[in-house]
Amino acid sequence: MSIESAFQAQKQSAAKRRVAFGLDERRAALAGLGAVMARRERDIIAALILDFGKPEAETIFSEIMPVELEITHARSHLASWMKPKRVGMTLAALGTRSELRSEPRGVCLIISPWNYPVNLALSPLVAALAAGNSVILKPSELAPATSRLLAEIVADAFPPELVTVIEGDKDVATRLLELPFDHIFFTGSPEVGKIVMKAAAANLASVTLELGGKSPTIVGPGADLVKAAKWTVFGRFANAGQTCIAPDHVFVHRSIADAFVAALRAEITRFYGSSGRSSDLALVINDRHAQRLRDLLDDAVGKGARIIQGGQGEGRSLAATLIEAVTPEMRIDHEEIFGPILPIMPFDDVADVIARINARPKPLALYIFERDRAFAQRIVDETSSGGVSINASFLHGAHPGLPFGGVNTSGMGSYHGHFGFREFSHLKPVLDNRFSAVAMLFPPYTKRVLGLMRFARRLLR
């Protein structure tokens, strides 16, 4: 099916779907997706091994389980989410009855990334279907085996007028963005996010942008070093560091810096062996991205940084790497790393760290390790980020009851659970006038009307 015909098929069925795609139909659609995923689980695992050597366990807990959780959560709460919500009456609305109704936005475009090609394609799809929309899904061409499999899964689970996968490169994405979608959901880099937003503006389409940035970690002087090291190593090196909310760099209090580095090295060895490379560490997605990471390392070392763990690796296999002595003139200090490299940056005063974070684009995530709650709370209060986890990494992004999204450069809009349902819905106010007194203020504006207005204003003060 061509891009234009796929779009027109969904557009033509939109009016009918608005009436016919109710609670039972949405639940059934979500259950159908879950059933097909269960049947194709081994194929999902195999596709991710082909695309970038992702370990089976990592595929299960970071690709399959999050989608299953979203499906279960949505099906359990959908009746409540869809139910119109009564709105309390005010003096101005005396004599009326008001409610808010969630209606589908319409035909939606989801452009998903390569780094979590199943999770970040199907989790937004769950939200869009729960809200009653149809979807054209454009997976990333950089994960071709998974892209093909997603097309098969979707074709097996849904009719094309409800969900269709369109495969292809950036030229295909450009053609899709030219169509008048009702909503566009994009996950990727801030640079491409600007292109998506500009294209959406041409059709006045609403957008959700799930972007990224340099997410900092702060390890305070009172941190549990073993816990901090364990969660930081997991957060940085899962998926070979190719995660939008991975710890990008670590600020560690100078008094514990040496002990923390030792703890990091111990955890890297425990996770991935003494070389920092094993089958439990995914590959970098392609040679171009691997070379970019090596260039970042070369630039940093050439300007005085020191590699204290790991290093260049071979081909698409990079070792879990720690570096220190990073300075502002190095590219690695400004570019999102998006790979298995972690800069360690000692600090003396947390105020300096807060100032540095606030001087840069707002990150998608921020991580704090510290037993002193006041220390952690100060950082939360004095910085802005998409989300925060304290004494953990990733966890706030896996909670279906919390919104996941960025702010400014790291994104706009949010999803997961009810927040995803709301993101793909238009919240429509409906007011039923029964005996509104406002009609008493209509023209002609006599002295009596002016007197009533003055009386009403006194009541409102």
C-alpha positions in Angstrom: 0.0 0.0 0.0 1.4 3.4 -1.0 1.9 6.2 1.6 -1.0 8.3 0.2 -3.4 5.4 -0.1 -2.7 4.2 3.4 -3.4 7.7 4.7 -6.6 8.1 2.7 -7.9 4.7 3.9 -7.5 5.7 7.5 -8.9 9.2 6.9 -12.0 7.8 5.2 -12.7 5.5 8.0 -12.1 8.1 10.8 -15.8 9.2 11.1 -17.1 5.6 11.4 -14.3 4.7 13.8 -15.1 7.6 16.1 -18.5 5.9 16.7 -17.7 2.2 16.3 -14.3 2.1 18.1 -15.5 2.0 21.6 -14.3 0.5 24.9 -14.7 -3.2 23.9 -13.2 -2.6 20.5 -10.2 -0.8 21.9 -9.6 -3.5 24.5 -9.8 -6.2 21.9 -7.3 -4.3 19.6 -4.9 -4.1 22.5 -5.3 -7.7 23.4 -4.8 -8.7 19.8 -1.5 -6.8 19.7 -0.4 -8.6 22.9 -1.3 -12.0 21.5 0.7 -11.5 18.3 3.7 -10.2 20.3 3.5 -13.4 22.5 3.4 -15.6 19.4 6.4 -13.8 17.8 8.5 -13.4 20.9 11.3 -15.6 19.6 11.2 -13.6 16.3 11.5 -10.3 18.2 14.5 -11.6 20.1 16.1 -12.9 16.9 15.5 -9.6 15.1 17.2 -7.5 17.8 20.2 -9.9 17.8 20.5 -9.3 14.0 20.2 -5.6 14.3 22.6 -4.9 17.1 23.4 -8.0 19.1 21.0 -7.2 21.9 21.1 -9.9 24.7 17.9 -11.9 25.0 17.3 -10.9 28.6 17.7 -7.3 27.7 15.2 -7.6 24.9 12.7 -9.2 27.2 12.9 -6.6 30.0 13.5 -3.5 27.9 11.5 -4.2 24.7 8.8 -6.7 25.3 7.8 -6.3 29.0 7.3 -2.5 28.8 4.8 -3.0 25.9 3.1 -5.8 27.8 2.8 -3.6 30.9 1.3 -0.7 28.8 -1.2 -3.1 27.3 -2.3 -4.6 30.6 -2.4 -1.2 32.3 -4.5 0.4 29.5 -7.0 -2.4 29.3 -7.4 -2.4 33.1 -8.0 1.4 33.3 -9.5 2.2 29.9 -13.2 2.3 31.1 -12.2 4.9 33.7 -10.1 6.9 31.3 -12.9 7.1 28.7 -15.7 8.0 31.1 -16.7 11.7 30.9 -15.6 13.7 33.9 -18.0 16.0 35.6 -16.8 19.6 36.1 -18.0 21.5 39.2 -20.3 24.5 38.7 -19.2 28.1 39.2 -21.3 31.2 39.7 -20.8 32.2 36.0 -22.0 28.7 35.0 -25.0 28.6 37.3 -27.8 26.6 35.8 -25.5 24.5 33.5 -24.1 21.0 33.6 -20.5 20.6 32.3 -18.2 17.6 31.6 -15.0 16.8 29.9 -15.0 14.1 27.2 -11.9 12.5 25.7 -12.1 12.0 22.0 -9.5 10.6 19.6 -7.4 13.1 17.7 -7.9 11.1 14.5 -5.2 9.8 12.2 -1.8 9.8 13.9 1.7 9.3 12.7 4.3 7.6 14.9 7.9 7.9 13.9 9.9 5.5 16.1 13.7 5.3 16.6 16.2 2.4 16.2 17.6 2.2 19.8 14.5 0.5 21.3 12.8 -0.4 18.1 10.0 -2.5 19.5 9.3 -0.7 22.8 9.4 2.9 21.4 7.2 1.9 18.4 4.6 -0.2 20.2 4.3 1.7 23.5 3.1 4.9 21.8 0.9 2.7 19.6 -0.8 1.3 22.7 -1.6 4.8 23.9 -2.9 5.9 20.5 -5.2 2.9 20.2 -6.4 3.3 23.8 -7.4 6.8 22.9 -9.3 5.5 19.8 -7.0 6.7 17.0 -5.8 5.1 13.8 -2.0 5.0 13.3 0.6 4.9 10.5 3.8 3.7 12.1 7.2 4.5 10.5 9.9 2.4 12.2 13.6 3.2 11.8 15.4 1.9 8.8 18.6 1.6 11.0 17.1 -1.6 12.6 15.9 -3.3 9.4 15.2 -6.8 10.8 13.0 -5.3 13.5 11.4 -2.9 11.1 10.3 -5.8 8.9 9.1 -7.8 11.9 7.0 -4.8 13.1 5.3 -4.7 9.7 4.4 -8.3 10.0 3.2 -8.0 13.6 1.0 -5.0 12.8 -0.4 -6.6 9.7 -1.3 -9.7 11.7 -2.9 -7.8 14.5 -4.8 -5.0 12.8 -6.7 -4.1 9.6 -4.7 -1.5 7.6 -7.4 1.2 8.1 -6.6 1.0 11.8 -2.8 0.5 11.9 -0.4 0.4 9.0 3.4 0.2 9.0 5.3 2.2 6.3 8.9 1.2 6.1 11.6 3.3 4.5 14.4 5.9 5.0 14.3 9.6 5.7 12.8 10.3 2.3 9.8 8.2 3.3 9.6 10.0 6.6 9.6 13.4 4.7 6.7 12.3 2.5 4.7 11.2 5.5 5.3 14.5 7.3 3.8 16.3 4.3 0.4 14.7 4.9 -2.2 16.4 7.1 -2.1 14.1 10.1 -4.1 15.0 13.2 -1.2 14.2 15.5 2.5 13.3 15.1 4.5 11.4 17.7 8.2 11.5 17.2 11.1 9.9 19.1 14.6 10.9 18.2 17.2 13.6 18.3 16.4 17.3 19.0 17.8 18.2 15.6 15.3 16.0 13.7 12.6 17.0 16.2 12.9 20.6 14.9 12.3 19.3 11.4 9.2 17.3 12.5 7.8 20.3 14.4 8.3 22.5 11.4 6.5 20.0 9.1 3.7 19.7 11.6 3.2 23.4 11.7 2.5 23.5 8.0 -0.7 21.4 8.7 -1.3 22.7 12.2 -0.9 19.2 13.5 -0.3 18.7 17.2 3.0 17.0 18.1 4.6 14.9 20.8 8.4 15.1 20.7 10.4 12.6 22.7 13.9 13.8 22.4 17.1 13.4 24.5 20.1 15.3 25.6 22.9 14.9 28.2 21.3 13.5 31.3 23.5 14.1 34.3 24.1 11.9 37.4 25.1 13.4 40.7 26.7 11.3 43.4 26.7 13.1 46.7 29.2 12.7 49.6 26.7 10.5 51.5 25.8 8.2 48.7 25.6 4.4 49.1 28.6 3.8 46.7 27.7 0.2 45.9 24.1 1.1 45.0 25.2 4.2 43.1 27.8 2.2 41.1 25.4 -0.7 40.4 22.6 1.5 39.1 24.9 3.8 37.2 26.6 0.9 35.4 23.3 -0.6 34.5 21.8 2.7 33.4 24.8 3.7 31.3 25.7 0.4 29.6 22.4 -1.3 29.1 21.7 -1.3 25.3 25.4 -0.3 25.0 24.5 3.2 26.3 22.1 3.8 23.4 19.3 5.0 25.6 17.8 8.5 25.6 17.6 8.6 29.4 21.0 6.9 30.1 23.3 8.7 32.5 25.4 10.7 30.1 28.1 11.8 32.7 28.6 11.6 36.4 29.3 14.4 38.8 30.8 12.8 41.9 31.9 14.5 45.2 35.6 14.7 45.3 35.8 13.1 48.8 34.5 9.8 47.4 35.5 10.0 43.8 38.3 7.4 44.0 36.1 5.0 45.9 33.2 5.5 43.5 35.4 4.8 40.4 36.7 1.6 42.1 33.0 0.6 42.7 32.2 1.4 39.1 35.1 -0.8 37.8 34.0 -3.6 40.1 30.4 -3.5 38.8 31.6 -3.3 35.1 33.7 -6.4 35.7 30.8 -8.2 37.4 28.4 -7.2 34.5 30.7 -7.6 31.5 33.9 -9.3 32.6 37.4 -7.9 33.1 37.6 -6.6 29.5 34.3 -4.7 29.8 33.1 -6.5 26.7 30.8 -9.6 26.6 27.7 -11.0 24.9 25.7 -9.2 27.6 26.8 -5.8 26.2 24.9 -4.9 23.0 26.7 -3.8 19.9 26.6 -0.2 18.6 23.9 0.0 15.9 26.2 0.5 12.9 29.8 1.3 11.9 29.0 5.0 11.4 27.8 5.4 15.0 30.7 3.3 16.3 33.2 5.6 14.5 31.5 8.7 15.9 32.0 7.3 19.4 35.7 6.6 18.7 36.0 10.1 17.4 34.6 11.5 20.6 37.1 9.5 22.6 40.0 10.5 20.3 39.0 14.1 20.6 38.8 13.9 24.4 42.1 12.1 24.8 43.8 14.4 22.4 42.8 17.3 24.6 43.9 15.8 27.9 41.2 13.3 29.0 42.3 9.9 30.4 40.7 6.6 29.8 40.6 4.7 33.1 38.5 1.7 32.0 37.8 0.1 28.6 38.7 1.9 25.3 38.2 1.6 21.6 37.1 -2.0 21.2 36.7 -3.5 17.7 34.1 -2.9 15.0 30.7 -2.3 16.5 31.8 -3.8 19.8 32.9 -1.1 22.2 34.0 -1.9 25.7 32.3 -0.3 28.7 34.5 2.8 29.1 35.2 5.3 31.8 37.1 8.5 31.2 38.2 11.4 33.5 39.7 14.9 33.2 37.0 16.0 30.8 37.1 19.7 30.0 34.6 22.1 28.3 36.6 22.3 25.0 36.1 18.6 24.4 33.2 17.5 22.1 32.2 14.8 24.6 31.4 17.5 27.1 28.7 19.0 24.8 27.4 16.2 22.5 25.0 13.5 23.7 27.3 10.5 23.9 24.7 7.7 23.2 27.1 4.9 23.6 29.1 2.9 26.2 31.3 5.8 27.4 30.9 7.5 30.8 32.8 10.6 31.9 33.5 11.0 35.6 33.6 14.6 36.8 34.6 15.3 40.5 33.0 18.3 42.2 33.5 20.1 45.5 30.3 22.2 45.9 27.0 21.0 44.6 26.0 24.6 43.8 28.6 24.5 41.0 27.0 21.4 39.6 23.5 22.9 39.8 24.8 26.0 38.0 26.4 24.0 35.3 23.2 21.9 34.7 21.1 25.1 34.6 23.4 26.7 32.1 22.8 24.0 29.5 19.7 22.7 27.7 17.2 21.0 30.0 18.0 17.2 30.2 15.5 14.4 29.6 16.5 12.8 32.9 18.5 13.5 36.0 19.8 11.0 38.6 20.8 11.7 42.2 22.5 9.2 44.5 22.6 10.4 48.1 21.2 9.2 51.5 20.8 12.8 52.6 17.3 13.7 51.5 17.8 17.4 51.8 20.8 17.2 49.5 18.7 15.4 46.9 15.7 17.7 47.4 17.8 20.7 46.8 18.9 19.4 43.4 15.3 18.5 42.5 14.1 22.0 43.5 16.9 24.0 41.8 17.0 22.2 38.4 14.6 21.4 35.6 14.5 18.1 33.7 12.0 15.8 32.1 12.1 13.5 35.1 14.2 12.5 38.1 15.1 9.2 39.8 16.7 9.2 43.2 19.0 6.3 44.1 18.1 4.6 40.8 18.4 5.1 37.1 15.7 4.5 34.5 12.9 3.7 37.1 10.9 6.9 36.7 10.7 6.1 32.9 9.3 2.7 33.5 6.5 3.6 35.9 3.1 3.5 34.0 1.7 6.0 36.6 4.2 8.7 35.8 4.4 10.8 32.7 7.5 10.2 30.5 8.7 13.2 28.5 11.1 16.0 28.2 11.0 19.8 28.5 12.1 22.3 25.8 15.2 20.8 24.1 14.6 17.3 25.6 11.0 17.2 24.3 7.4 18.2 24.7 4.4 16.2 25.7 4.5 13.0 27.6 3.1 9.5 27.6 2.8 6.1 29.5 -0.4 5.0 31.1 -3.1 7.6 31.4 -0.7 10.3 30.2 -0.4 8.5 26.9 -4.1 8.2 26.6 -4.4 12.0 27.3 -1.6 12.8 24.8 -3.5 11.1 22.0 -6.9 12.6 23.0 -8.6 15.9 22.6 -10.2 16.8 25.9 -13.5 18.2 24.7 -15.6 20.4 27.1 -19.3 19.9 26.8 -21.7 22.3 28.5 -25.5 21.8 28.8 -27.4 25.0 29.5 -30.5 24.2 31.6 -31.5 27.5 33.1 -28.4 29.8 32.9 -28.9 33.2 34.5 -26.4 34.7 32.0 -29.3 35.4 29.6 -30.4 38.1 32.0 -27.3 40.1 31.0 -28.1 40.1 27.3 -28.8 43.5 25.5 -30.4 45.9 25.6 -28.1 47.1 28.3 -30.5 48.8 30.6 -29.9 50.2 34.1 -31.3 46.9 35.4 -28.8 44.9 33.4 -25.9 47.1 34.6 -27.1 46.7 38.2 -27.2 42.9 37.8 -23.6 43.0 36.4 -22.4 45.0 39.4 -24.1 42.6 41.8 -22.6 39.6 40.0 -19.1 41.2 40.2 -19.4 41.7 43.9 -20.3 38.1 44.4 -17.3 37.0 42.3 -14.8 39.1 44.4 
